[in-house]
Amino acid sequence: MNQLKLWIVIITLSLTVGSSFIAIKIVLDSIPPLFAFSIRFMITGGVLILVSYIFDRKSQEIKKIKLWRNALIIGAFLILGGHGLIAYGAQYLSAGIASLLNSTIPLWVVLFMFLIFHVKITNLTKIGLTLGFSGMIILVGPSIGGDQGLSLVGIASLLISSLFWALGSIFSSKVSLPRNFLLSAGMVTLIGGLLLLIPSVLTGELNLLPSYSDINFNLLISYLFLIFIGTVIPLAEFYWLLKVSTAAVANTFAYMAPIVAVFLGWAILAESVTYLTIIATIVILIGVALIVRTSENSNNK
């Protein structure tokens, strides 16, 4: 596989995921979290399935019950558990901190692969994971030690969501899904969105929806950005990465997305970028490079 193409997809995925945390904060200020994410993923799933049909109209995979069953299980892990808890926890944390906590995903992927499937962890992978996690600590450490105080509910929600996402990623790479990665992503997200609607209704979120007069331009643009740029594109890229590489490599975006969130704060909100941010950026990128390189070498053997 072409290393340049792999890196382009990982970087693009990191940019869209990192920027989506900014949009999430804006959307959740007005729309209840589970309902907002439910509609987000149902629309995304429909768009991805439609696009996959346009490019491959002869495919009969969408009619196979086994593939829908697998998509249901994956959707429960990735969307209901993973993104549902992100939606809930993000209410209590800043966009940057939420993204930083989300960066633990690759650690859980490698750990679960070792515990469940006894996959050997190479020394380079260990170094890459250590560097990635260390870079995350460099970024988040000053915030935790500061005066702002972090919500334990928010922290727990984001960390548990990372566990669900890691398990869903591994399951996605081990079971049968449509060969068309757009159809795979569409089926999973459509079902996941429907699953999220259940707790949304049960918790009374429908009574908390904003009125028409409360919908402003910033909210509308942020929601559209979250659906199409922050969901459709990254999910298509994520499932392509799962198809051509490993779950560990596909989830390296979680290390780089926090960097995007930090620099967006600098570019859009005029927040300062400290020397610690620059150091963390270098450390994280080296860690990601080692993980990608190790996976590429093993795939070529």
Residue, then its C-alpha position, 0 to 999 in steps of 0.5 A: m500500500n502507498q505510504l503517502k496515500l495512507w498518510i493523506v487519509i490519516i491526516t484528513l481524518s484527523l482534521t475532520v475529527g478534530s474540527s468536529f469537536i468544535a462543532i459538537k460544542i456549538v450544537l450541544d448548546s442548543i440541541p439535546p445530545l442523544f437526539a442531536f447525534s441520532i439525527r446526525f448518524m441517521i442522515t449520514g447513514g442514508v447519504l453513505i448508502l445512497v452514494s454507495y448505490i450510485f457507484d455500485r448499483k449491481s451490488q446485492e450486499i445490502k439485502k444480506i441479513k448477516l451483514w445487517r446483523n453485524a452492522l447492528i452489533i458494530g453500530a451498538f459499539l461505535i455509535l450507541g456506546g462510542h458516540g452516545l457517550i461522547a455526546y453525553g460527556a462533551q456537555y461537561l468538557s471543553a472541545g479540546i479536553a474531550s478530544l484529548l480524552n478520545s485520543t486513548i482509543p489506539l491504546w485500548v485497541v492494542l490492549f484488547m487485541f493482545l488480551i482477546f486475540h493474543v496479538k503480539i505487540t512489537n517493540l516499535t508499536k510499544i514505543g509508538l503507543t508510549l509516545g502517543f500517550s505521552g504527547m497526550i499527557i503533555l497536552v492535557g496535563p497543564s489543564i488537569g493541574g490548572d484551576q478549571g476543574l474537570s467534570l468526573v462525569g465528562i471524563a468517565s463518559l469520554l474514556i468509556s466511549s473510547l473503550f466502546w469505540a476500540l471494541g467496535s473497531i476490532f469487531s469491524s475488522k474481524v467480521s463480514l461487512p459489505r466489500n464497499f466500504l461506503l456501504s459498510a459505513g452507511m449501514v453501521t451509522l444508520i443503525g447506530g443512529l436509530l439505536l441512539l434515538i431509543p434512549s433519546v426518547l426514553t429520557g424525554e429529550l424530545n421535550l427539550l428540542p429548540s423552537y424554530s426561533d432558537i435556530n440561528f445561523n451558527l447552529l445550522i452551519s455547525y450542524l451541517f458541518l458536523i453531519f457532512i464534514g465531521t461525519v460522512i467524510p471521516l467515517a468513509e475514510f475510517y472504514w477504508l483504513l480498516k479495509v486496507s490496514t489494521a484497527a490500530v492504524a485506523n485509530t491513530f487519528a485519535y492521537m492527532a485530532p487533539i492537535v487539530a482542536v488545539f490549533l483551531g483554538w489558536a487560529i479561530l479563537a486567538e488562543s496562545v500555543t505554548y512550547l508544550t503544545i509544539i513539543a506534544t505535536i512532535v512527540i505524537l506525530i513520531g508515535v503515529a509514524l512508528i505505529v503506521r510504519t510497523s503495521e505497513n511492514s507487517n502487512n508487506k511480509 
